[in-house]
């Protein structure tokens, strides 16, 4: 009886080799970052001290950017700008997430609704959201509303599309299996369709979040008196290149951090997908 | 109940007192006007084990899917316990060749699905699921996800999941078709053990002649172009059946000839 159940034993040498591969990967990743900063530093220092090819103000060294950051933290400006941008991103993203998942789910369940909605979505989707930004400023003013609406608009499309695909392409065999186990239509939606679509919904949310970050800076360039985009644009007016680089670096760091958090969350929610033992 | 008793009632003509468990009356199926299955009349008695045997394209899976209620017949009707089938239902458990386990549910949670649909309490669901996982020998793997299980283990979970719902009819669509030969034979033996223990009316689709003789008390040999019933053969060999016994081999040879005629109708394959 038990002999029939295949045994699963991981071969030890395989895992040792995998550990080594992991260490090498870590080392190379660290080297990638180190190399990037080294080159930046070298170019900046060599230009300002030795070769003087271009105006040293155009490319401050990494430590100059760091000092600029310390200065901005001391004055409280950086915290204020980060907070302003983050609050817009989160509001806009949440709005897009709710609308995108809800509409994507509804359209995925009804073919008629899909016929009704799809052409309009496909018409709007290829237009870069930025094209609508000046209009949104006219409609919603230069306050928070226009930025939140703009982010929500931009992030809506990937969330909607991936949710729709996820709901539509659930393995029909799983639906058959569930219905032969006594599941009602509502049960099938809750216990089969939603969990089966979850991976694509999460992918959509991650894409949408990335896009929210992507567009907030542009929105803050145009009309804002706070935010990281404002920080960069304001620094440009005063030729404070270190501040501009700092603003960009902060955006990068925040995006990087959020991606890690979202991936962790994804790993936890989709534990069943990642548990493969080879 | 002994197997011999189970055999006796199978496919007996319907009399006033003894109603067949599954009645297939004048059932045919066309897809886009093309006849896939020509008028089938078949009656399966309670606790019988019927194998639908034939090459691909003989409509054996179509027939099974119609009993399951996944597809409606074009003509005729199917009665289970005297009630017409009009859709899938918990009284007919299905085991698929591709397992069709919910990948986001552990082995135990997959088996719990049927009781969950019947809104049983969490404790009762767990109790039932454990009992059936034990029946198929997988209690040690209950917390694993399907992608951590081998093919044989997945099919064990799928069988436990179907049984945990206490269906009176068990429909199996080439359930061991994707497994290697050794695993397949072991699961065939276990299926017989479970069938004798749980008393189900089993309909088992296969294209393996030896599998059909090993398992079934009746073998429905199917014709092709269009799909139809060619011959119904009763298997009276006592269990456990020895695949190398003269009677087994003789029956295998006879059915092989029947099936070959149907394969030849398909032309070059």
Interface residues (C-beta under 8 A of the other chain):
Chain A: X1 X2 X4 X5 X6 X8 X171 X173 X174 X176 X177 X178 X179 X180 X181 X182 X183 X184 X187 X191 X192 X195 X196 X198 X270 X271 X272 X273 X275 X276 X277
Chain B: X68 X69 X70 X87 X88 X89 X90 X92 X93 X94 X96 X98 X100 X101 X102 X103 X104 X105 X106 X113 X114 X116 X117 X118 X137 X138 X140 X141 X144 X145 X146 X147 X148 X150 X152 X153 X156 X161 X162 X165 X171 X183 X186 X187 X190
